[in-house]
Structures are given as C-alpha cells and as structure tokens.
Amino acid sequence: MGGDFGPSHLVAGAIMALKEYPHIEKLFLVGDPPQIEAELKKHNFTDARIDIVHSTQVVDMSDKAWSAVRRKKDSSISRAVDLVKRGDADAVVSAGHTGAAVAACTIKLRTLEGVDRPGIAAVLPTETNVFVLIDAGANIDARPEHLLQYAIMGSVYSRHVLHYKNPTVGLISLGDEDVKGTEKTKEVFQMLKRTSLNFVGNIEGRHLFEDPVEVVVCDGFVGNVILKTCESIAVAIFTWLKHELMRSAKRKIGAFLAKNAFLEIKDKTNYEEYGGSPLLGVNGICIIAHGASTPLAIKNALRVAAESIEQQVNPHIVEEIRRYHEKAATLEPALT
C-alpha cells in the first residue's frame, strides 16, 4: 500500500513477475483487499499463486519509522514482515517508507548473528561492471564496527549474487591515503586492513565510475546522498542531451544514427532494471524498492528477492562474520 503510486504499480509489477517467473510458488499481496482486487480485475488477471492478506493501516511518509511500526501494527509493511517471521513467506518487497521497512525487519526479524545494524546494498552500474554501495540509507549514525560488517556483507552479496570471485572493497573517504578522512573512516580503514577481504583502501567519489571497485563501503548518510545524486545526474544528462540534439536538423540526424547507443546507456542507468536493494543483515530477506517504482521495477525487485533466496545469502553472511571473529581472536594477543 506504500510507495508513490499505491497498489496500482505494485500489483501490475506482481502480475509481470508471476507471468515471467514460474518458480515463484506463492505471492502475498498485503493491503486493502478491495483496492488490490480492483487492480487485478483491471488487468483481467487471476493466478492461484496470489494470496491477498488484509491490513487496515498504511505507514505515511511523514510517520517516524520506529514509532510507526509500534503504533501501526496492522500496516501493510508490518503484516508483510510478519509473514516472513512466521515462515509463510521467504522474502518481503516494499516500495513504501524505507525507514519503516528497515525498522519492521529489524524489530520483528532481528539481525543475523554477528550483525549489529543492517545495511541497504544498492547496485549501481559502471562502464565495465556493477558495484554494491553499502549502506545506501538504513543507518545514518553508523559506528566503525558497522561499516566493517557492511564490507563483509557487501562482499558476500557481490560474490554469491553478482558472481564476482574475489570482489574488491573500497572505503569512501576524502583521499586515497590512509591518513585522509574522519577519525571514523581512519579507524575503519585499519579494521578492514586486518580482514581477509580484498580491501584496496580508500576511494574518492570520482573512483566510483573512473576506477570502480565491486563493493563501496560508507555510512547510510553518505551512501544515500551518493545514490540520490547518481539518480538525478542520470536523469539530468539525458534531459540535457535530448535538448541539445533537437537544436538542429544535423544533430537530429546524428541522434537517429546513434539511437541504439543512447538506448543501451539509458537501460544501463535505469533503476527499473535493477529493481530493488536488499537490506542485508536481517534474519530474513527484505528488498527495498524505489518509492516511484514502475511495474517493471517491481517485477525486477521480485526477481532480486528470488535470487537472494536461491543464493542463500544470509547463511553465507553469518559464516563470513564468524570467520572474521575467529581470525580477530587469534590476532588479538599479538596486537596487545
């Protein structure tokens, strides 16, 4: 029931996913049944795999995340997460209030063993690959140990879902040198050096696309600013380009000849193709979709959820964090 367009885009995306992904055994649509049924009827669609779950409340964008989860126990996001908690569903996908989705999953599902705070892992494109940006907005007041956990979780996701054999990890800072940055990033730098991760050191904002790594680590405040800035720049550049190409007949001809190249770049930078971002670190699977998600974006968010289930991301995260702590315990006497 959340998101900028309510159930219309979400139901349409769910229909697209059910048509394309036969391995989805059941899909719960949580919210107001009359509205959901009206959307299904609009598309003249029926499927035995659909189960409508009634909820009476919606978390508004003006609501404070943690209090909304506690006050609105019958909200669509709370009821959806309850399905995962009970084991009726394997994953939850939400295009609504991001903070409420994070809070509901953290409160109801708890975090994985060894994880203090969950992080949103956004997948962003470069010319040659894609990379994971974590945290993209779940935790704006992260401590050094949280960023360390993000690096481990991002590496697991990159390896098992994006299929990079030994993903490189970079820490967002003000310069390449280990002495650059805040006291927090300097401490995180030293912590990451002692891990078995493929840590390449500090990276600046320009490195994200000039010399990309596979996992970019930062706190949720910085990550969300990066994510929203990248989204707006992509839209702005295509708007400017279209305006300039329409200035003369010669440019219009050139644009026509280069049309396929423009379309390929547009597809690569289109958030709809990436669907949603997993909330890593909770004891369940949660995919955070864009508030303005189109049906295509929702379909792909459901694809990302299915991939996360199939690749068993959470057990791998628990195992990697356990290995880190075992290694840290052996190094501790030497460090003291």
C-alpha positions in Angstrom: 0.0 0.0 0.0 3.0 2.3 0.2 5.1 4.0 -2.5 4.2 7.0 -4.6 1.5 5.2 -6.6 -0.1 2.9 -4.0 -1.1 -0.6 -5.1 -1.5 0.1 -8.9 2.1 -0.2 -9.8 2.9 -2.9 -7.3 0.0 -5.1 -8.4 1.0 -4.6 -12.1 4.6 -5.5 -11.3 3.5 -8.5 -9.4 1.5 -9.7 -12.4 4.5 -9.2 -14.6 6.7 -11.3 -12.2 4.2 -14.1 -12.0 4.0 -14.3 -15.8 7.8 -14.3 -16.1 9.0 -16.3 -13.1 7.2 -19.7 -12.8 9.5 -20.6 -9.9 7.6 -18.1 -7.6 5.4 -20.6 -5.7 3.2 -18.0 -3.9 2.9 -14.2 -3.9 1.2 -12.4 -1.0 -0.3 -9.1 -1.8 -0.7 -7.3 1.6 -3.0 -4.4 2.0 -6.6 -3.3 1.4 -8.4 -6.2 -0.4 -10.9 -4.2 -2.4 -8.2 -2.0 -3.9 -5.9 -4.9 -4.7 -8.8 -6.9 -6.2 -9.8 -3.9 -8.3 -6.2 -3.7 -9.7 -6.2 -7.4 -10.5 -9.6 -7.1 -12.2 -8.3 -4.1 -14.2 -5.6 -6.4 -15.7 -8.1 -9.3 -16.0 -5.6 -11.4 -14.2 -6.1 -14.4 -11.9 -3.5 -16.8 -10.6 -3.7 -19.5 -7.9 -0.4 -18.3 -6.5 -1.8 -15.0 -5.4 -2.9 -14.7 -1.8 -4.3 -11.4 -0.6 -3.6 -10.6 3.1 -5.8 -8.0 4.7 -4.3 -5.0 6.5 -6.1 -1.8 7.7 -3.2 0.7 8.1 -0.6 2.4 5.9 2.7 4.0 7.1 2.7 7.5 5.8 5.9 9.2 4.6 5.5 11.7 7.4 5.5 9.0 10.1 8.6 8.3 12.2 9.8 4.8 11.3 10.2 3.1 14.6 7.1 4.6 16.3 5.0 3.8 13.2 6.0 0.1 13.3 5.0 0.0 17.0 1.8 2.1 16.6 0.6 0.8 13.3 0.7 -2.9 14.0 -1.8 -3.6 11.2 0.1 -1.7 8.5 0.9 -3.4 5.2 4.6 -3.4 5.9 4.2 -4.9 9.4 1.9 -7.6 8.2 4.2 -8.4 5.3 7.2 -8.8 7.6 5.1 -11.0 9.9 4.6 -13.4 7.0 8.4 -13.8 6.8 8.8 -14.1 10.6 6.2 -16.9 10.6 7.9 -18.7 7.7 4.9 -18.3 5.4 7.0 -16.2 3.0 10.7 -16.2 2.3 11.1 -12.5 1.4 9.3 -9.2 1.6 9.4 -6.5 -1.1 8.4 -2.9 -0.2 8.2 0.3 -2.2 6.9 2.3 0.8 8.5 4.1 3.7 12.2 2.9 3.7 12.7 3.6 7.4 9.6 1.7 8.3 10.7 -1.3 6.3 14.1 -1.2 7.9 12.5 -0.8 11.4 9.9 -3.6 10.9 12.5 -6.0 9.7 15.0 -5.2 12.5 12.3 -5.3 15.2 10.4 -8.4 14.0 13.1 -10.5 12.3 16.1 -9.3 14.3 19.6 -9.1 12.9 21.8 -12.1 11.9 24.3 -13.5 14.4 27.3 -11.1 14.4 25.5 -8.2 12.8 24.7 -5.1 14.8 22.9 -3.0 12.2 21.5 -3.9 8.8 22.6 -2.0 5.7 21.0 -1.4 2.3 23.0 -2.7 -0.6 22.3 -0.7 -3.8 23.6 -2.0 -7.1 25.0 0.8 -9.4 26.3 0.5 -12.9 29.7 1.5 -14.4 31.0 1.2 -17.9 32.5 -2.2 -17.3 30.6 -3.7 -14.4 28.2 -3.1 -11.5 29.1 -2.4 -7.9 27.5 -2.7 -4.5 27.1 0.5 -2.5 26.5 -0.3 1.2 25.0 1.3 3.3 22.6 3.2 1.0 20.4 4.7 3.7 19.5 2.2 6.5 21.8 3.6 9.2 23.0 7.2 9.2 24.7 7.0 12.5 27.0 4.1 11.8 29.9 3.2 14.1 33.2 1.7 12.7 32.2 -1.9 13.5 29.0 -1.4 11.5 31.0 -0.3 8.4 33.2 -3.4 8.9 30.1 -5.6 8.8 28.8 -3.8 5.7 32.1 -4.6 4.0 31.7 -8.3 4.8 28.0 -8.4 3.8 28.6 -6.4 0.6 31.4 -8.8 -0.4 29.2 -11.9 0.3 26.4 -10.4 -1.9 28.8 -9.4 -4.6 30.3 -12.9 -4.6 27.2 -15.0 -4.4 24.6 -12.9 -6.3 26.7 -10.8 -8.7 29.2 -13.6 -9.1 32.5 -11.8 -8.6 35.1 -14.4 -7.5 37.1 -12.1 -5.2 35.3 -8.7 -5.1 37.4 -5.6 -4.4 36.4 -3.4 -1.5 36.9 0.3 -1.2 36.1 2.7 1.7 34.6 6.1 0.8 36.9 8.9 2.1 38.4 12.3 1.1 41.5 10.9 -0.4 43.5 7.7 -1.3 45.9 7.9 1.6 45.1 6.1 4.8 45.6 9.3 6.8 42.8 11.1 4.9 39.2 11.2 6.2 37.4 11.4 9.5 38.5 9.7 12.7 35.8 7.1 12.0 37.0 6.3 8.5 40.6 6.1 9.6 39.6 3.6 12.2 37.5 1.6 9.7 40.5 1.6 7.3 42.7 -0.1 9.9 39.9 -2.6 10.7 39.4 -3.5 7.1 43.2 -4.0 6.6 43.2 -6.7 9.2 40.4 -8.7 7.4 40.8 -11.3 4.6 38.6 -9.1 2.3 40.1 -7.9 -0.9 40.4 -4.4 0.5 42.1 -1.9 -1.8 42.0 1.1 0.5 40.3 4.5 0.5 38.4 5.6 -2.7 37.1 9.1 -3.5 33.8 9.8 -5.2 35.5 10.1 -8.6 36.7 6.5 -8.3 33.1 5.1 -8.3 33.0 5.3 -12.1 36.6 6.1 -13.2 38.3 3.2 -11.4 35.4 1.1 -10.0 35.6 -1.5 -7.2 33.0 -4.1 -6.7 32.0 -3.1 -3.1 31.8 0.5 -1.9 31.6 1.0 1.9 30.2 4.1 3.7 27.6 5.1 6.3 24.0 5.4 5.4 24.1 9.2 5.3 26.9 9.4 2.7 25.5 6.4 0.8 22.0 7.8 0.4 23.4 11.1 -0.8 25.6 9.3 -3.4 22.6 7.2 -4.5 20.2 10.1 -4.9 22.9 12.2 -6.6 23.6 9.5 -9.2 19.9 9.0 -9.9 19.4 12.7 -10.5 22.5 13.2 -12.6 21.5 10.3 -14.9 18.1 11.9 -15.5 19.6 15.4 -16.0 22.2 14.2 -18.5 19.6 12.6 -20.7 17.4 15.6 -20.5 20.2 17.9 -21.5 21.3 15.6 -24.2 17.8 15.4 -25.7 17.5 19.2 -25.6 20.9 19.7 -27.4 20.2 17.0 -30.0 17.0 18.7 -31.0 18.6 22.1 -31.8 19.3 21.4 -35.5 18.4 19.1 -38.3 22.0 17.9 -38.5 22.0 16.9 -34.8 18.7 15.2 -35.2 20.1 13.0 -37.9 23.2 12.2 -35.8 20.9 11.3 -32.8 18.9 9.0 -35.1 22.0 7.2 -36.2 23.2 6.9 -32.6 19.8 5.9 -31.2 20.7 2.4 -30.3 23.8 3.5 -28.4 21.7 6.0 -26.4 19.1 3.4 -25.6 21.7 1.0 -24.3 23.2 3.6 -22.0 19.7 4.6 -20.8 18.9 0.9 -20.0 22.2 0.6 -18.1 21.5 3.6 -15.9 17.8 2.9 -15.5 17.0 2.0 -11.8 14.0 0.0 -13.1 16.3 -2.7 -14.5 17.9 -3.2 -11.0 14.5 -3.5 -9.2 15.4 -3.0 -5.6 18.1 -3.1 -3.0 18.5 -5.9 -0.4 18.5 -5.0 3.3 21.5 -7.1 4.3 22.0 -8.2 7.9 18.4 -9.1 9.0 17.3 -12.6 9.7 15.2 -12.8 6.6 15.2 -11.2 3.1 13.9 -7.7 2.5 14.1 -5.8 -0.8 13.7 -2.1 -0.7 12.2 -0.8 -3.9 12.2 2.9 -5.1 9.2 4.9 -3.9 8.5 5.8 -7.5 8.9 2.2 -8.8 7.2 1.4 -12.1 5.7 -2.0 -12.6 8.9 -3.0 -14.4 10.9 -2.0 -11.3 8.6 -4.0 -9.0 8.9 -7.1 -11.3 12.7 -6.8 -11.0 12.5 -6.2 -7.3 10.7 -9.6 -7.0 13.4 -11.1 -9.2 16.1 -9.8 -6.8 14.2 -11.3 -3.9 14.1 -14.7 -5.6 17.8 -14.5 -6.4 18.6 -13.7 -2.8 16.6 -16.7 -1.6 18.2 -19.1 -4.1 21.7 -18.0 -3.4 21.4 -18.4 0.4 22.9 -15.0 1.1 22.2 -15.0 4.8 23.9 -18.2 5.8 27.0 -17.0 3.9 27.0 -13.7 5.8 26.8 -15.5 9.1 29.7 -17.8 8.1 31.9 -14.9 6.9 31.4 -12.9 10.0 32.1 -15.9 12.2 35.4 -16.4 10.3 36.3 -12.8 10.8 35.8 -13.0 14.6 37.8 -16.3 14.8 40.6 -14.6 12.9 40.4 -11.5 15.0 40.6 -13.6 18.2 43.8 -15.2 17.1 45.4 -11.8 16.3 44.3 -10.1 19.5 47.1 -11.4 21.7 49.7 -10.2 19.1 48.0 -6.8 18.9 48.1 -6.3 22.7 
